[in-house]
Amino acid sequence: MTGREYDAADIEVLEFDASVRSRMGMFFGVGRGDPRLPVRVLCAVARHALHPATGVAAEHTLHSVVEITGDLGFTVVMDQPHAWGGSDTATPALGYYDSLLGPEWWLPAAVAALSERVTVDMWSAGRGFTQDLAGIRPLSGPRRYDAGEGSGTKVAFALDPAYVGPDFVLPADLEDLDLHGPYCAAPPGSGRVLIRDLRPGSAGREVVHH
């Protein structure tokens, strides 16, 4: 007696945000409710800032600041050089669901999928674009604003307890975070990540990781 053959009907195709929410272990190594999840989520964003996609910058070259604003909220700012800075009419390429977060920042995008609200800012050559997201789905298209000097990206996350669990609290131990992982073979560079805890009682404690 033979069993039913496997065919295309057995393949479940999930959209990016649904995949992150249902298969967190694929993105963060642990699942919902695991006490290690808060560390893994924070490290995912900070680690990606040190090891961006090759089209963004070389490993260990970006300067980034991560600020923990609450048990479920944090912001990352990266001095990402933007290729669209040359022309006054140039705009960023859109990524997931026409958001400002594209596959070059897939781990921050995965964290966005676990969030209630996300705000993304990108700026270069005096032009900035901002966009509000519900999870990783845009609430509207990018809005332009006058930006200052330099080039960079800022992403503010407000995590959703419905996805990360009611006991989720971002870590207070900032010294022992692993921002390189087992596969980092790049030599040390000028890049760094400053992590600052702005929650009440933390006294603005900060740690620099290279």
N, C-alpha and C positions, 0 to 999 in steps of 0.2 A: 504494500500500500504506500503510495507516494503522497507527500504533503503538498500543500498548495505552493506553487512557484511564486517567488518574489518578483514583483513587477513595479511599474511606475506608480501604481496606486498606493504602494506602501511607503513612498517617499513623502515625508512631510517637509514642505518648504516654508520656512519662517522668515519674516522680515527681520531686518537687523535688530530693532529694539526688542521684538518678541523673542528673538534668539538669545539676546543678552539676559533678559529677565528669566527665561526658563532654563538656561544653561550657563549660569554664572561661572561654574567651574572651568568652562572653556576659556573664559576671559580673565578670571581672577584666581583660579586655582582652588577656590573654596566656594561653597554655596550659601544661600540665604540662611541666616541664623547661626552660621559658624562664627565663633568669637574672633576669628582671624580676619573676617571680611573687612572691618573698618581699616585695618592696616593695609590690606591688599588694595583697597580702593584708593587710598591716599597715595600709596606707592606707585600704583599704575599711572597716575597722572604725573607725578614727580619723576618717575623713571623714564616716561616717554619724553619729558622735557630734556633729559640728559641724553636720550638715545632716539632722536627724531628720525623720521623717514629720510632717506638719502636725498630726496628732492627738496627737503626743507633746510637742512644744515648738517654738517659733519657731527658725529658723536662727540660728546663732551666739549661742545663749543658754545651752546646757548647759555645765557644767564636768565634765571627764572626765580620768581618769588611766589611761594605758596603761603597763603594766609588762611588759617582756620578761624572762621568767624562764628561758629557754633558747633554743637555736637553733630549736626547734619549738614553743615554748610562750610564750603571753602572756595577760595579763589586762586587761580594760577595766572601769572603774568609772565610771558616769555618774550625775549627780544628777537622774535622770529623775523628774518628778512623777507619781505614780500616782493615777488617778481612783478606785481602789478603796479608798482609805484612810479613808473616812468611817465605815464600820460594822465592828464587831468580827467579823462573820461574812462580810464581803466577801472575795473571793479574786480573784486575777488571771485575766483571760481567757486561755484556752489557745490556742496557735497551731499551728504545724506538728506534725502527729502527736501532738497533745495535749501539746506541750512548752510551756515558758514563753517560748520564742522565737516570736513571731508575725510576720506580714507587715510590721508597722511597723518591724521590724529585719531586713529581708530580706537585707542584705549581711552582718551578723554571722551570720545563719542560714546563708548560703552558706558562710562560713568554717567554721561548725560542721559542715557536710556534708563538709568535707575533713579532719575531725579524728577522732582515735581516741576521745578523751574530752572532754566538755564539762561544766562545772558552771555552772548559772545560779542566781543569787540575786536576789530582788526584795524590797524592804521599804518599808513606809510605816506611819506612825502606830503604831509599836511592834510591828507584825506583819511577820514575814518568811516567805518561802517559798523553798525550795531544791530543786533537781532535778538529777540526774545523767543525762547523755545519752551514748549511744554514737553518735558522729556527731551527727545531729540527732534521733535516735530515742530517746525516753525509756527509761531502765532501770526507772523506777518513776514513780508520780505525784508531784506536788510535796509536800514535807514542810514543815509549819509550824514556825516557831521564834520566840522572842521577840527582836525587833530593837530597836536603839536609835532615837534621834531621826532625823528627816529621812526622805527618800524617795529611792530609787535602784535601780539595776540593776547587777549585776556578772556578767560572763561570763568564765570561764577556759577557754582553748582549749589542747589538746594535739594538734597537727597530726599527721596520719598520713602517713609517707613513702610509703606505698603509693599515696596519691592525689596528693601534692604533689611527689613525686620524691625519690630518695635524697640528692640534693645540695642540698636546700632548707635554707637558713640565713636566719633573720630578719636584716634589715639592721643594720649598726652605725652607718651614717651617718644620724643622726636630724635633722640641720639642714635638709636639702634635700628633705624629704618634701613632696609636694603634697597638702594636705588640703582643697583647694577644688575643683580641677578646672576644666575649661573652661566649665562651665555655671553656676557660682556667681555670682549677681548680687545677692545680699543684702548690705546695708551691714554694716560691722564692728559687732560687738556685744560684750557682756560675756563671751561664751562663750570657752572655751579648752580645749586638749587638752595635758596634760603627758605627755610620753613619757619613760619612765625605763628605762634598760638595767641590769638586775640580774645579768647574766651575769658569771661570774668574769673578772677582767681589765678590766671596763668602768668600775670605780670608781664605780658608781651614776650614771653620766653621765645628765643629763636635759636636755630641751629643751621649751620651751613654744611651742605653735603657736596663733595666734589666727585 
